Amino acid sequence: MLTQDDNRLLTETGAGTPGGELLRRYWMPICPEAELTAEKPKKRVRIMGENLVVFRDGNGKVGLIREQCAHRRASLYFGFVEEDGLRCPYHGWKFATTGKCIEQPFEPKGSPLKDEACVPSYPVEALCGILFAYLGPLPAPLLPRWETLVSKQGARSITVLPIHNCNWLQAQENSVDPVHTYYLHAHMLMHHPKVSEERKTSASYFHRPIENIDFELTREDGWTGIRKIRTFGGTLAEREVGHPAIFPNILIVPQDKNEIVTHWRVPVDDTHTYIIWLHFAPTRDGSEVEQADADIPVEYLPHPRSPDGEYDTSDFPQQDLMAWETQGPVFDRSQELLGTTDRGIVLWRNLLRQQIERVREGKEPDGMIRDPRANRMISLNIEKHRQTRFERELAAAK
């Protein structure tokens, strides 16, 4: 249980808040790169309470700037993308991808006003078909090159989940909750009237008795996180190799189809969260796959809540969304009652609080990468072929 002041400390994400200043030190995905097209080269983005526009100018440069024009605050999203920038639809002031005002129609030539009319802008980089933004102080750290993003030994796809109507921390705390899978996922699927018998059988793999849980605070070159380690009993007993929740807002987990999936939970603001997944399916023989970033397929999931307030809970992401949203827009942790299985959540909150304090003290938080040699490919030691064992044991269960 937290005090309400502590709860605000850990959940607020706006500029100038302790939590917001911490999160701005990390690169955040803002959208699939494929969403910027020749027909629609711009997109509204809201991240950590800031309303922005991402656009690709006629020269192919991508910029991320404040949505409101410096002149009369009209939305630049409705403006005109030109070769060298984005022109405001109201009076035609034009801004480069850097946020610099480069043209002011009807103002005197050489007017110093142009130098005062810059709008805030943020660095953007593309990696693995996703656009990432950095909203913190410069110089920016390097964009982490996780092995799931840059290894050539597998194929990739992207899933964009619906906007979640809840605070980002509700999603991230779930990553260090090792027992929720038993009831929220397996039990719910096995008792769902609209789920196929085949799917119910596969869910039984996650319905095994959990005999022991452990947590490992891990600090590696380039990242800090927590691994949850479960010991399962029953006929398919095993001690699971823990997969990491990476600070501050990432989960990397083996999923169906022999995939390793990277989840990012990005604060839109304090009560909404943008979630994007990068699926990586490693080849079983270690062979390389030729796949250009432009060829990475993107899927969009609909929101599972119907107008009458019912949720479709027939799959994992919908079940998670239901649980997180029904905790409230910002979960009031002063009203919770934690148990022994919540040790990972306590560890995560302590880590978050420690990193907030580091930034307050003028220090860098964990996970800042500034040496390119350490960023060629960051290995996470994930069990790449866990699903092979899953398929074998599922067949035995049948």
N, C-alpha and C positions, 0 to 999 in steps of 0.2 A: 504494500500500500504506500502511495506517495501523498505528500501534502499537495494542495492545489497549486502552491507556488512552484514546487518541484515539477508538477505535471506540465505547467506552462513552460518551464525552463526547457524540458525535453521535447515539447511538441510544437512550439512556435517556430516559424520558418521565415518570417518577414525580414527585410533588410533592417539591420540594427539590433535585432533580437539575438541573444547568445546562441540559440540553436541555429538561427538563420545564418549567422556569421560563420559558424562551423561548416554547415552544409555547402556554403558558397566556395569552400576551399576544394571541392571535388567536382570533377567533370560529371555532367548529367546528360543522359540521352533526352532529346527533345522531340524527335520524330524519325521515322524511316526516311532515308534520303530520297526514296522514290516518290515521296509526297510532293516534292518540288519538281514540277514538270514544265515543259515549254508552254503548255496551255494555262497552267496555274503555277507560276514561279514564286509564289509567296504563301505564307501561312501564319495565322495568329498562333502565338504560343504564350501560355501563362505558366510561369514557373516561380515558385516560392513567393507568390503574391505580386510578381512583376508582370505587367502586360507588355508583350514584345511582339515583333514581327520578324520572322526569318524569311529571307528572300535570296534568290539567285539572280544576279544582274546579267545583262546581256553578254558580258565577258566571261561568265561562268563562275564568278566569285560569289561566295555565300556570306551573307551578313546577318547579324542578329542585333536589332536596334529597338529602342523604346517605341511603342506603338504610337504615342502621341507626338505630333509635330511640335517643334520648338516655337513655332510662330503663334498659332491660335489653338493648339492642342487638338486639332482634328486627327482622326485615325489615319495613319500612314498605310494601313492595310488596304484601304480602298484606293490607294494611289497607283501610279504608273511605273512599272519596272522598265528602266531604260538601260542603255549600254553600260553606263558607269554608276548607276544608283537607282534610288527609289524616289519618285517625285510625289509630293503631297497633292491630293486631289482638290484641296481647298484653294490655295494660292500659288501652287507650283514650286514651292521651295524643294530643292532636291538634295538628297543625302546619300553619301557613299556608304559602302558596307562597313566602313570604320565609324560611322555616325557623324562624320564631318559634313557640314553644309557646304555644298559645292556650287550652288546656284540659287539666286533670289530674284526672280523676275520682278520688274518694276521698282527695284531698289537702285539707288545710285551706284554706278560702276565704281568699284574700289571701296565700297562702304565697309567699315570695320564690323558692321552688324553681323556679317556672314561668319566671322570668327567666333562670335558669341552664341551662334545658333546651333552648335553641335548637340546631338542627342546621345544619351548613353548607349554604348555598344559593347558587345561581349564576344570573345573569341569563339569560333565554331570550327570543329574538325569532323571530318567524315571517316568512319572506320566500320568496315563490315556491313555496309548498307545502312548505317544509322548515323544521324547527325548528333554530335555531342556539343554541349555548351559549357563554358566556364564563367561563372558570375562573380568570382572572388578577386582579391587583390593581385596585381601583377608583380612579378612575372608568374604566369600560370605554370603549374607543374605539368609534367608530361601526361598525355592521355594514356591510361594503362592499357597495355597490349596483352590481355588475358589470352591464354592458349586457346580457349574456346572461340576467340575472335580471330586469331591470326594463324593457327595451325592449318596447313594445307592437307592434312590427313583426314578429311571429312567434308561433308556437305552441310550447308546451313539454310535456315529459314527463320523468319521473324513472325512473332505474334504480338499484336497490339490489343491489349485488354481494354474494356470500357473504362471510362473514368470512374474511379471508386469514390463514393461519397463519404469519405472518412479521412482522418489524419494518416500520414505516411507511416507513423510509428506503429500503428495497429497492424499494418501488413508486415513490417519488419520484425516485430516481436514474435510473430507467428513462426518465423524462421528458426527460432531457438526454443520452440515448444514441441518437444519430441513425442508427446502422447496424443496430440489432437488428431493425428491421422487415423487412430483406431475408430473413434466414433464419428468425427466430422466427415471423413472420407470413406473408409471401408464399411463401417456399420450403416451409414446412410445409403451407400450404393447398394449394399446387400438387401436392404429393406425398401428400396425405392420401387414403386409400382411400374414405372416407365423405363426401367433399366433392363437391358437384355440379360438373359441367363449367362451368356458368355462373359459379359461385363461384370456381373455379380461374382462369377467364379474367379475372375482376375483380381477383383477387389479383396478376395479372401487372403491374398498374399500379404496385404496390409492389415489384416484382422488377426494376425498372429499375436499370442500373448507377449507383452513386453515385460521381461523379467528384471531388467536393470537399465538405468540410463546414466550417462555421464556427459560431462562437458569439458571441452579443451579450449582454453584461451590461447590462440595462436598468433604469434608475431613473426612474420616472414619479411624478407626483403620485398618491399613494395605493397604489402598489405597486412592488415590486422583483422582478425575475425574470431568467431567461435564455431567450433565443430560440435554437433550433437551426436553422441555415440549411443546406439541402442543395442541391447542384447535381447534377441527374440527367442522364445521357447516354442514348444509344440513340435510337430513333425518336421517343420522346416526351420529348425533352430539355426541361429547364426549370430555372430557379433558383427554388427554393421560397421563398415569403414565410414567414419563421419565425413559428411560433406559440409563445406563452410558457408556460414553467413559472413559476408565480407563487409567490414565497416566502410561507410555508414549505412548503405541502403541496397546491398546486393545479396542475392542468394544464388549459389551455384549448386545444382542438384541433378542427379541422374533421374531421368523420367522414361516414359514409354518409348518404344521403338529404338532402343539402344542409343538414346540421346542424352547429352548433357546440356542442361538448359540454364542460361544465365538470366536471372530476374533482376530488373531494376525497379525500385519503388520511388518515384520522383514526386516531391510535393508540388502540386499545382498551387495550392495555398494551404492554410491550416486545416481545411475541411474537405479537401479533394486530393486524390492521388492518381498520377499517371503511371501505368505499369506496362512495360514492354519486355518481351522475352526474346532471347536469341538462342535458337536451337542449333546444336552442333552434333551431328551424327558421325562419329569417327568410323573409318573403315576398319573392318575386322583384321585385315592383313597389313595395315599401316600404309597402304598405297595412297598416293596423292590424288586429289580431286580438283579438276579445273573448274572453278566457279567464280565468275566476275561478280563484284559487289552489285552491279546493276541487274544481275540475274538471280539474286537472292529473293525468293518469293515472300510476300507479306500477306498475312491473314489478319482479319479484324473480327474480334468476338463481340457479339451484342451484349447489352446489359441484361442480366437474367431476371430483373424485377419487373413484374407486370403492373399495370395501373391499379389493380386491387391490392397491391402490397405483397403478393406472393412471389417467391423466388423459385426459379428453376434450379434445383439442386442435384441435377443428374450427372455432374462431373466435378472434378477437383476445383477448377478455378471459380466456378459458380458457388460452390460450397464455401470456399474461403471468403469470397466477396460477401456472401450472406452473413457470415460470422463477424467480419470486420465492420460492415455497415451497421449491423444491429447493435454493436457496442456504442454507437452514437457518433456524431460528426467528429468530436474529439473525446475519446474515451476518458471518463473521469476516474483516474486511478486511485483517487482518495476513497472510492467506494468499493474497491476490489478486495478479495480475500485470497491471498496466494497460498499454494500448497507446496509440497516438497518437489513436485515435478516442474515447478516454475523457477528452478534455480538458474536456468539459462536466461530467462527474462531478467532476473535480478542482475546477472552478470552483464547483460547487454546494456541495461540502464546505467550501471556503474561505469561501463566503458564510455558510453555517450556523455555522461556527466564529466568524466575525466578529460575527454577530448574538448569539451566546451571550455573547461578551465584552462587547458593549454592555450587555446586561441585567445582567451581573455588575458592571459599572461604574456601575449605577444609571441608565443612559440608556434611552430608548425604542428598540426595534428598528425597522427599516424597515417601512413599510406601515401605520402607525397613522394613522387618519383621524379628525380631531376637528372639522373644519369642515363643517357640513352643506352649505354651498354647493359644496364639492368632492366631495360624495357623492351628488349628485342622480342621476347616471348616469356610471359610470366607463367610458370608452371604452378598448378594447384594440386597436383597429386590426387586427382579425382579417379575413382574406380571406373574406368572407361567402359568396361564391358560387364557392368553389373547386370544389365538386362539379359545377357546371355544366361547367367545363372537363374534369373527370374523366369525366363522361358522354360528352362529345364525343370525347375521346381514346380512351376505351374502345371506342366504336363504331368508330373508325378502326382500332383494333387488331384488331377482329374481321374 
